[in-house]
Amino acid sequence: MSMAGAGLLAGMALGIAGYFGGFGAFVLVAALGAIGFVAGRFLDGDLDVGDFFRPRTRDRDSRRR
């Protein structure tokens, strides 16, 4: 499935949840969708868990000075 198709399905799911369930259901579906997206990227090997826990590099800090 293309990214456009996946985006279309996600948008439709959020729209249906918002219409029938209100704002709380909309936020719940959006949060679960984001968690599912990150889990899918991790299982595909496109994402490394260590990327979230590595400290920032010194190059970025030295540019601020």
Summary of the structure (lengths in Angstrom):
residues: 65
radius of gyration: 17.3
end to end distance: 45.8
largest distance: 51.6
contacts: 122
relative contact order: 0.07
helix: 82%
strand: 0%
